[in-house]
Amino acid sequence: MASRVVLITGGAGGIGSATARILVARGDRVVLFGRREEPLQKLATELGDSAIAYSGDATRLEDLEAAVERAVDAFGSLDGTAHCVGSIQLKSLHLTSVDTFVETLETNLISAFLACKASLGVMRKQNRGSIVLLSTAAVRQGMNNHEIIAAAKGGIEGLVRSAAMTYARYGVRFNCVAPGLTETPLAEPLLRSDANRAVSESLHPLGRVGRAEEVAGVIAYLLGDDAAWITGQTWGVDGGLAAGIAPPRIVRSTT
């Protein structure tokens, strides 16, 4: 398998950093992009010569274009983009301000659009590329207080399906990964108490929340050659959450 060059936005986050480690372990090279320079540089140092850090704002096209240019300058190409930027916004619609809704769209949907736009300049010229965006299981499974984030992530899934059709002629694939609740720094406030964790685990048919490495493994797969005939898809990595309501867990007696 040929070495790839992959831009990872949100590169120092839980899923982004796990993706970077998997890609570098299989021989790829990565550009870690995000707002906070210190954790990006720390991870790049850990990963060695196969990684570089580039700090910027994922809601600014010029910053993303500069990161793409840095990837090409450093490694010669841009073969993949994993957009791991996002937020968790859990609030009922009537309690959400217009400003909060717009901010959620900007952080999630608009940043995804900009990451695609910045990446396509190089990928169209190369006639190859793979872009993976992140959604959420809450788009397919209606959940209380998820209206705002489901709206933003639902837009991402629509973007993926249409872009996959538009850019197939250039050999550029678009796919999406839709996790359930995953053990990351972003989700830590939701899992801080034992009671909250128990509720979250009970919503997932497999009885637990996900691990960042499990989501990252699917992202890495979709970026690679083994997924060369996959485009326009949303892959659930959610412990069964989007499939339906979890049954009661069976507790077997040990006596």
C-alpha positions, 0 to 999 in steps of 0.5 A: 500500500502506497504511503498517503499524505492526509490532512487531519483537522482537529488533529489534536482532539480525541478522534483526530489524534487517534486517526493520526496514530493509526495512519502513521503506524501504517506508513502514511504521513499527516498534517495535524491542523487545529487551533491550539499549537502546543498539543498539535506540536506535541503530537507531531513530535511523538509521531516523528518525521511522518507528521507536521503541525499547522495551527489555524482556524477551521472556519477560515478558508485561508487557514485551511488552504494554507495547511493544504499548501503546507502538506504539498510543500512538505510531502508532495501531495494531498491524498486524503482529508479527515475532518475531525472538527466538531462540537456537542450541543445538547439543548432543546430548540426553544432554549437555543439562541439564534447565535448558538445555532449559527455558531453550531452550524459554523463549527460543524457544517461550514467548517466541513464545507471549507475543509472540502473546498480547500482540499479539492483544489489539489485533489481534482488536479491529481485525479484522486483523493478521499475526504472523510467527514464526521456526523453523529448517530443522532441524525438517524436516531431522533434523540431528546435535545439533539435538534441543533447538532443533528441539524448541523451534522445532517447537513454534512451527510447531505454534503457527502452524498452530493459531493460524492456524485459531483467529484467521482469523475475526478477520482475523489471519494467522499464518505462520512462516519457517524459515531455514537457517544465516544470517550474523548475530551469533548465528551468528557463533561457528559461522562463525568458522573457515574449516573450520566455514564450509566445512562449514556451506556444504556442508550447503546445496544452494545452497552457502552460508549465508544473508544476514539480508536474504534472511530479512527479505525473506520476513518483510516479504512475509508481513506485507504485503498481497501475502500477504493469502491466506497463513496457517498456513504455514511458509516455508523460507528455507534454501538448500534445506537442508530439502529433502534432502541436498546433492549434491557441488559441481561444480568445473569446470576453467578450463583 
